[in-house]
Each structure stands twice: as C-alpha cells, then as structure tokens.
Amino acid sequence: MFGFGMPQLAIILLIVLVLFGANRLPEIGGAFGKSLRNFKNASEGRDIEIKPEEN
C-alpha cells in the first residue's frame, strides 16, 4: 500500500493521535468511513447523504 510498512504506519498513527487526541479518534474514524461510503455510492450512481450531523 503506497510503499508504507508497519513502522511508517505506526509513526503516522502516533502523529494523528498527538494532533487530535484520543477522544477525537472515533469521531474522525466515523467521518472517514462515512466519506468513503458516500464516495462509493456516488461512483455507483446512487444517492449520497449530505445532511450535517446534529450535536
């Protein structure tokens, strides 16, 4: 995958953890998954979800 090995991925994960904090990681992961799902649906010609998340 793009020439990244386990040490490089661990360093990237550590940097993300320091920048965003442990409390925000699930939120970031959920947003990333939702973005991938919307991209997949749009590429297949299906409707995508655009409504913002309510707090």
PyMOL Python script that loads the backbone (N, CA, C, O; Angstrom):
from pymol import cmd

cmd.read_pdbstr("""\
ATOM      1  N   MET A   1       0.844  -1.176   0.000  1.00  0.00           N
ATOM      2  CA  MET A   1       0.000   0.000   0.000  1.00  0.00           C
ATOM      3  C   MET A   1       0.891   1.241   0.000  1.00  0.00           C
ATOM      4  O   MET A   1       1.348   1.656   1.065  1.00  0.00           O
ATOM      5  N   PHE A   2       1.142   1.822  -1.119  1.00  0.00           N
ATOM      6  CA  PHE A   2       1.922   3.043  -1.282  1.00  0.00           C
ATOM      7  C   PHE A   2       3.337   2.927  -0.731  1.00  0.00           C
ATOM      8  O   PHE A   2       3.973   3.946  -0.461  1.00  0.00           O
ATOM      9  N   GLY A   3       3.837   1.726  -0.559  1.00  0.00           N
ATOM     10  CA  GLY A   3       5.188   1.535  -0.054  1.00  0.00           C
ATOM     11  C   GLY A   3       5.344   1.775   1.442  1.00  0.00           C
ATOM     12  O   GLY A   3       6.468   1.899   1.929  1.00  0.00           O
ATOM     13  N   PHE A   4       4.235   1.841   2.181  1.00  0.00           N
ATOM     14  CA  PHE A   4       4.309   2.037   3.627  1.00  0.00           C
ATOM     15  C   PHE A   4       4.411   0.681   4.312  1.00  0.00           C
ATOM     16  O   PHE A   4       3.678  -0.250   3.979  1.00  0.00           O
ATOM     17  N   GLY A   5       5.313   0.578   5.257  1.00  0.00           N
ATOM     18  CA  GLY A   5       5.415  -0.619   6.083  1.00  0.00           C
ATOM     19  C   GLY A   5       4.771  -0.358   7.428  1.00  0.00           C
ATOM     20  O   GLY A   5       4.228   0.721   7.669  1.00  0.00           O
ATOM     21  N   MET A   6       4.832  -1.332   8.291  1.00  0.00           N
ATOM     22  CA  MET A   6       4.250  -1.186   9.628  1.00  0.00           C
ATOM     23  C   MET A   6       4.900  -0.067  10.445  1.00  0.00           C
ATOM     24  O   MET A   6       4.183   0.662  11.131  1.00  0.00           O
ATOM     25  N   PRO A   7       6.225   0.101  10.403  1.00  0.00           N
ATOM     26  CA  PRO A   7       6.809   1.204  11.184  1.00  0.00           C
ATOM     27  C   PRO A   7       6.321   2.586  10.724  1.00  0.00           C
ATOM     28  O   PRO A   7       6.072   3.467  11.548  1.00  0.00           O
ATOM     29  N   GLN A   8       6.187   2.764   9.414  1.00  0.00           N
ATOM     30  CA  GLN A   8       5.721   4.056   8.899  1.00  0.00           C
ATOM     31  C   GLN A   8       4.262   4.308   9.283  1.00  0.00           C
ATOM     32  O   GLN A   8       3.898   5.423   9.656  1.00  0.00           O
ATOM     33  N   LEU A   9       3.428   3.268   9.192  1.00  0.00           N
ATOM     34  CA  LEU A   9       2.030   3.427   9.584  1.00  0.00           C
ATOM     35  C   LEU A   9       1.888   3.703  11.078  1.00  0.00           C
ATOM     36  O   LEU A   9       1.007   4.459  11.485  1.00  0.00           O
ATOM     37  N   ALA A  10       2.745   3.098  11.897  1.00  0.00           N
ATOM     38  CA  ALA A  10       2.709   3.343  13.341  1.00  0.00           C
ATOM     39  C   ALA A  10       3.099   4.780  13.658  1.00  0.00           C
ATOM     40  O   ALA A  10       2.509   5.405  14.539  1.00  0.00           O
ATOM     41  N   ILE A  11       4.088   5.305  12.946  1.00  0.00           N
ATOM     42  CA  ILE A  11       4.503   6.699  13.150  1.00  0.00           C
ATOM     43  C   ILE A  11       3.382   7.652  12.740  1.00  0.00           C
ATOM     44  O   ILE A  11       3.116   8.630  13.438  1.00  0.00           O
ATOM     45  N   ILE A  12       2.723   7.372  11.613  1.00  0.00           N
ATOM     46  CA  ILE A  12       1.611   8.213  11.160  1.00  0.00           C
ATOM     47  C   ILE A  12       0.480   8.176  12.179  1.00  0.00           C
ATOM     48  O   ILE A  12      -0.092   9.218  12.499  1.00  0.00           O
ATOM     49  N   LEU A  13       0.147   6.996  12.693  1.00  0.00           N
ATOM     50  CA  LEU A  13      -0.904   6.879  13.704  1.00  0.00           C
ATOM     51  C   LEU A  13      -0.541   7.646  14.968  1.00  0.00           C
ATOM     52  O   LEU A  13      -1.400   8.291  15.569  1.00  0.00           O
ATOM     53  N   LEU A  14       0.720   7.584  15.375  1.00  0.00           N
ATOM     54  CA  LEU A  14       1.172   8.315  16.554  1.00  0.00           C
ATOM     55  C   LEU A  14       1.047   9.829  16.352  1.00  0.00           C
ATOM     56  O   LEU A  14       0.631  10.543  17.264  1.00  0.00           O
ATOM     57  N   ILE A  15       1.401  10.312  15.179  1.00  0.00           N
ATOM     58  CA  ILE A  15       1.281  11.750  14.872  1.00  0.00           C
ATOM     59  C   ILE A  15      -0.178  12.172  14.908  1.00  0.00           C
ATOM     60  O   ILE A  15      -0.503  13.218  15.472  1.00  0.00           O
ATOM     61  N   VAL A  16      -1.071  11.372  14.312  1.00  0.00           N
ATOM     62  CA  VAL A  16      -2.501  11.689  14.325  1.00  0.00           C
ATOM     63  C   VAL A  16      -3.023  11.698  15.754  1.00  0.00           C
ATOM     64  O   VAL A  16      -3.821  12.560  16.121  1.00  0.00           O
ATOM     65  N   LEU A  17      -2.578  10.748  16.556  1.00  0.00           N
ATOM     66  CA  LEU A  17      -3.005  10.682  17.953  1.00  0.00           C
ATOM     67  C   LEU A  17      -2.570  11.921  18.728  1.00  0.00           C
ATOM     68  O   LEU A  17      -3.338  12.450  19.530  1.00  0.00           O
ATOM     69  N   VAL A  18      -1.348  12.386  18.496  1.00  0.00           N
ATOM     70  CA  VAL A  18      -0.846  13.581  19.180  1.00  0.00           C
ATOM     71  C   VAL A  18      -1.593  14.830  18.705  1.00  0.00           C
ATOM     72  O   VAL A  18      -1.936  15.691  19.514  1.00  0.00           O
ATOM     73  N   LEU A  19      -1.845  14.931  17.400  1.00  0.00           N
ATOM     74  CA  LEU A  19      -2.507  16.125  16.865  1.00  0.00           C
ATOM     75  C   LEU A  19      -3.961  16.247  17.314  1.00  0.00           C
ATOM     76  O   LEU A  19      -4.403  17.333  17.691  1.00  0.00           O
ATOM     77  N   PHE A  20      -4.709  15.141  17.277  1.00  0.00           N
ATOM     78  CA  PHE A  20      -6.142  15.216  17.530  1.00  0.00           C
ATOM     79  C   PHE A  20      -6.551  14.732  18.911  1.00  0.00           C
ATOM     80  O   PHE A  20      -7.627  15.097  19.385  1.00  0.00           O
ATOM     81  N   GLY A  21      -5.750  13.939  19.560  1.00  0.00           N
ATOM     82  CA  GLY A  21      -6.100  13.415  20.870  1.00  0.00           C
ATOM     83  C   GLY A  21      -6.907  12.140  20.771  1.00  0.00           C
ATOM     84  O   GLY A  21      -7.558  11.887  19.757  1.00  0.00           O
ATOM     85  N   ALA A  22      -6.867  11.343  21.812  1.00  0.00           N
ATOM     86  CA  ALA A  22      -7.534  10.038  21.818  1.00  0.00           C
ATOM     87  C   ALA A  22      -9.054  10.167  21.797  1.00  0.00           C
ATOM     88  O   ALA A  22      -9.738   9.284  21.277  1.00  0.00           O
ATOM     89  N   ASN A  23      -9.588  11.239  22.347  1.00  0.00           N
ATOM     90  CA  ASN A  23     -11.039  11.397  22.412  1.00  0.00           C
ATOM     91  C   ASN A  23     -11.670  11.660  21.048  1.00  0.00           C
ATOM     92  O   ASN A  23     -12.831  11.315  20.828  1.00  0.00           O
ATOM     93  N   ARG A  24     -10.922  12.263  20.136  1.00  0.00           N
ATOM     94  CA  ARG A  24     -11.479  12.607  18.824  1.00  0.00           C
ATOM     95  C   ARG A  24     -11.269  11.524  17.777  1.00  0.00           C
ATOM     96  O   ARG A  24     -11.864  11.603  16.702  1.00  0.00           O
ATOM     97  N   LEU A  25     -10.443  10.513  18.049  1.00  0.00           N
ATOM     98  CA  LEU A  25     -10.159   9.475  17.046  1.00  0.00           C
ATOM     99  C   LEU A  25     -11.407   8.728  16.577  1.00  0.00           C
ATOM    100  O   LEU A  25     -11.538   8.519  15.371  1.00  0.00           O
ATOM    101  N   PRO A  26     -12.333   8.312  17.445  1.00  0.00           N
ATOM    102  CA  PRO A  26     -13.538   7.634  16.942  1.00  0.00           C
ATOM    103  C   PRO A  26     -14.377   8.538  16.037  1.00  0.00           C
ATOM    104  O   PRO A  26     -14.949   8.082  15.047  1.00  0.00           O
ATOM    105  N   GLU A  27     -14.444   9.815  16.388  1.00  0.00           N
ATOM    106  CA  GLU A  27     -15.199  10.772  15.579  1.00  0.00           C
ATOM    107  C   GLU A  27     -14.563  10.935  14.193  1.00  0.00           C
ATOM    108  O   GLU A  27     -15.268  10.983  13.185  1.00  0.00           O
ATOM    109  N   ILE A  28     -13.246  11.018  14.152  1.00  0.00           N
ATOM    110  CA  ILE A  28     -12.531  11.148  12.883  1.00  0.00           C
ATOM    111  C   ILE A  28     -12.690   9.883  12.055  1.00  0.00           C
ATOM    112  O   ILE A  28     -12.890   9.954  10.843  1.00  0.00           O
ATOM    113  N   GLY A  29     -12.601   8.721  12.704  1.00  0.00           N
ATOM    114  CA  GLY A  29     -12.782   7.453  12.003  1.00  0.00           C
ATOM    115  C   GLY A  29     -14.180   7.314  11.418  1.00  0.00           C
ATOM    116  O   GLY A  29     -14.341   6.824  10.300  1.00  0.00           O
ATOM    117  N   GLY A  30     -15.179   7.739  12.159  1.00  0.00           N
ATOM    118  CA  GLY A  30     -16.559   7.691  11.666  1.00  0.00           C
ATOM    119  C   GLY A  30     -16.771   8.599  10.472  1.00  0.00           C
ATOM    120  O   GLY A  30     -17.441   8.227   9.508  1.00  0.00           O
ATOM    121  N   ALA A  31     -16.198   9.790  10.538  1.00  0.00           N
ATOM    122  CA  ALA A  31     -16.317  10.728   9.416  1.00  0.00           C
ATOM    123  C   ALA A  31     -15.599  10.190   8.185  1.00  0.00           C
ATOM    124  O   ALA A  31     -16.082  10.346   7.064  1.00  0.00           O
ATOM    125  N   PHE A  32     -14.449   9.558   8.389  1.00  0.00           N
ATOM    126  CA  PHE A  32     -13.698   8.975   7.267  1.00  0.00           C
ATOM    127  C   PHE A  32     -14.491   7.837   6.630  1.00  0.00           C
ATOM    128  O   PHE A  32     -14.562   7.745   5.405  1.00  0.00           O
ATOM    129  N   GLY A  33     -15.083   6.976   7.443  1.00  0.00           N
ATOM    130  CA  GLY A  33     -15.893   5.878   6.924  1.00  0.00           C
ATOM    131  C   GLY A  33     -17.115   6.370   6.169  1.00  0.00           C
ATOM    132  O   GLY A  33     -17.473   5.820   5.128  1.00  0.00           O
ATOM    133  N   LYS A  34     -17.754   7.408   6.696  1.00  0.00           N
ATOM    134  CA  LYS A  34     -18.923   7.983   6.029  1.00  0.00           C
ATOM    135  C   LYS A  34     -18.532   8.600   4.690  1.00  0.00           C
ATOM    136  O   LYS A  34     -19.275   8.495   3.715  1.00  0.00           O
ATOM    137  N   SER A  35     -17.375   9.237   4.643  1.00  0.00           N
ATOM    138  CA  SER A  35     -16.891   9.823   3.395  1.00  0.00           C
ATOM    139  C   SER A  35     -16.622   8.749   2.356  1.00  0.00           C
ATOM    140  O   SER A  35     -16.978   8.911   1.189  1.00  0.00           O
ATOM    141  N   LEU A  36     -15.990   7.643   2.774  1.00  0.00           N
ATOM    142  CA  LEU A  36     -15.735   6.547   1.835  1.00  0.00           C
ATOM    143  C   LEU A  36     -17.039   5.941   1.329  1.00  0.00           C
ATOM    144  O   LEU A  36     -17.158   5.620   0.147  1.00  0.00           O
ATOM    145  N   ARG A  37     -18.022   5.782   2.224  1.00  0.00           N
ATOM    146  CA  ARG A  37     -19.323   5.230   1.826  1.00  0.00           C
ATOM    147  C   ARG A  37     -20.010   6.142   0.817  1.00  0.00           C
ATOM    148  O   ARG A  37     -20.557   5.665  -0.178  1.00  0.00           O
ATOM    149  N   ASN A  38     -19.986   7.455   1.065  1.00  0.00           N
ATOM    150  CA  ASN A  38     -20.594   8.400   0.135  1.00  0.00           C
ATOM    151  C   ASN A  38     -19.874   8.395  -1.205  1.00  0.00           C
ATOM    152  O   ASN A  38     -20.519   8.480  -2.250  1.00  0.00           O
ATOM    153  N   PHE A  39     -18.553   8.297  -1.192  1.00  0.00           N
ATOM    154  CA  PHE A  39     -17.790   8.250  -2.443  1.00  0.00           C
ATOM    155  C   PHE A  39     -18.150   7.002  -3.241  1.00  0.00           C
ATOM    156  O   PHE A  39     -18.326   7.072  -4.458  1.00  0.00           O
ATOM    157  N   LYS A  40     -18.261   5.869  -2.566  1.00  0.00           N
ATOM    158  CA  LYS A  40     -18.616   4.616  -3.234  1.00  0.00           C
ATOM    159  C   LYS A  40     -20.020   4.713  -3.835  1.00  0.00           C
ATOM    160  O   LYS A  40     -20.239   4.311  -4.978  1.00  0.00           O
ATOM    161  N   ASN A  41     -20.964   5.244  -3.067  1.00  0.00           N
ATOM    162  CA  ASN A  41     -22.326   5.386  -3.562  1.00  0.00           C
ATOM    163  C   ASN A  41     -22.392   6.341  -4.749  1.00  0.00           C
ATOM    164  O   ASN A  41     -23.107   6.074  -5.714  1.00  0.00           O
ATOM    165  N   ALA A  42     -21.659   7.446  -4.692  1.00  0.00           N
ATOM    166  CA  ALA A  42     -21.670   8.407  -5.788  1.00  0.00           C
ATOM    167  C   ALA A  42     -21.045   7.814  -7.043  1.00  0.00           C
ATOM    168  O   ALA A  42     -21.514   8.079  -8.150  1.00  0.00           O
ATOM    169  N   SER A  43     -20.000   7.020  -6.889  1.00  0.00           N
ATOM    170  CA  SER A  43     -19.356   6.431  -8.052  1.00  0.00           C
ATOM    171  C   SER A  43     -20.234   5.360  -8.704  1.00  0.00           C
ATOM    172  O   SER A  43     -20.090   5.078  -9.894  1.00  0.00           O
ATOM    173  N   GLU A  44     -21.142   4.765  -7.929  1.00  0.00           N
ATOM    174  CA  GLU A  44     -22.076   3.780  -8.470  1.00  0.00           C
ATOM    175  C   GLU A  44     -23.368   4.426  -8.956  1.00  0.00           C
ATOM    176  O   GLU A  44     -24.250   3.729  -9.458  1.00  0.00           O
ATOM    177  N   GLY A  45     -23.498   5.744  -8.817  1.00  0.00           N
ATOM    178  CA  GLY A  45     -24.671   6.450  -9.300  1.00  0.00           C
ATOM    179  C   GLY A  45     -25.828   6.481  -8.328  1.00  0.00           C
ATOM    180  O   GLY A  45     -26.932   6.877  -8.700  1.00  0.00           O
ATOM    181  N   ARG A  46     -25.602   6.069  -7.078  1.00  0.00           N
ATOM    182  CA  ARG A  46     -26.669   6.102  -6.072  1.00  0.00           C
ATOM    183  C   ARG A  46     -26.659   7.451  -5.357  1.00  0.00           C
ATOM    184  O   ARG A  46     -25.715   8.231  -5.485  1.00  0.00           O
ATOM    185  N   ASP A  47     -27.718   7.709  -4.610  1.00  0.00           N
ATOM    186  CA  ASP A  47     -27.815   8.947  -3.831  1.00  0.00           C
ATOM    187  C   ASP A  47     -26.822   8.927  -2.682  1.00  0.00           C
ATOM    188  O   ASP A  47     -26.467   7.869  -2.160  1.00  0.00           O
ATOM    189  N   ILE A  48     -26.379  10.121  -2.299  1.00  0.00           N
ATOM    190  CA  ILE A  48     -25.458  10.240  -1.181  1.00  0.00           C
ATOM    191  C   ILE A  48     -26.099  11.022  -0.052  1.00  0.00           C
ATOM    192  O   ILE A  48     -27.051  11.771  -0.273  1.00  0.00           O
ATOM    193  N   GLU A  49     -25.583  10.854   1.158  1.00  0.00           N
ATOM    194  CA  GLU A  49     -26.091  11.537   2.347  1.00  0.00           C
ATOM    195  C   GLU A  49     -25.324  12.849   2.530  1.00  0.00           C
ATOM    196  O   GLU A  49     -24.099  12.853   2.642  1.00  0.00           O
ATOM    197  N   ILE A  50     -26.069  13.969   2.559  1.00  0.00           N
ATOM    198  CA  ILE A  50     -25.412  15.277   2.643  1.00  0.00           C
ATOM    199  C   ILE A  50     -25.779  16.028   3.917  1.00  0.00           C
ATOM    200  O   ILE A  50     -25.174  17.062   4.202  1.00  0.00           O
ATOM    201  N   LYS A  51     -26.737  15.550   4.685  1.00  0.00           N
ATOM    202  CA  LYS A  51     -27.181  16.304   5.847  1.00  0.00           C
ATOM    203  C   LYS A  51     -26.087  16.379   6.914  1.00  0.00           C
ATOM    204  O   LYS A  51     -25.386  15.392   7.141  1.00  0.00           O
ATOM    205  N   PRO A  52     -25.928  17.531   7.571  1.00  0.00           N
ATOM    206  CA  PRO A  52     -24.901  17.658   8.621  1.00  0.00           C
ATOM    207  C   PRO A  52     -25.306  16.911   9.882  1.00  0.00           C
ATOM    208  O   PRO A  52     -26.488  16.682  10.140  1.00  0.00           O
ATOM    209  N   GLU A  53     -24.324  16.546  10.639  1.00  0.00           N
ATOM    210  CA  GLU A  53     -24.561  15.832  11.888  1.00  0.00           C
ATOM    211  C   GLU A  53     -25.012  16.815  12.955  1.00  0.00           C
ATOM    212  O   GLU A  53     -24.417  17.881  13.113  1.00  0.00           O
ATOM    213  N   GLU A  54     -26.072  16.457  13.694  1.00  0.00           N
ATOM    214  CA  GLU A  54     -26.583  17.312  14.760  1.00  0.00           C
ATOM    215  C   GLU A  54     -25.899  16.964  16.072  1.00  0.00           C
ATOM    216  O   GLU A  54     -25.703  15.787  16.374  1.00  0.00           O
ATOM    217  N   ASN A  55     -25.533  17.973  16.856  1.00  0.00           N
ATOM    218  CA  ASN A  55     -24.884  17.740  18.152  1.00  0.00           C
ATOM    219  C   ASN A  55     -25.856  17.842  19.270  1.00  0.00           C
ATOM    220  O   ASN A  55     -25.481  17.675  20.430  1.00  0.00           O
TER     221      ASN A  55
END
""", "prot")
cmd.dss("prot")
cmd.show_as("cartoon", "prot")
cmd.util.cbc("prot")
cmd.orient("prot")
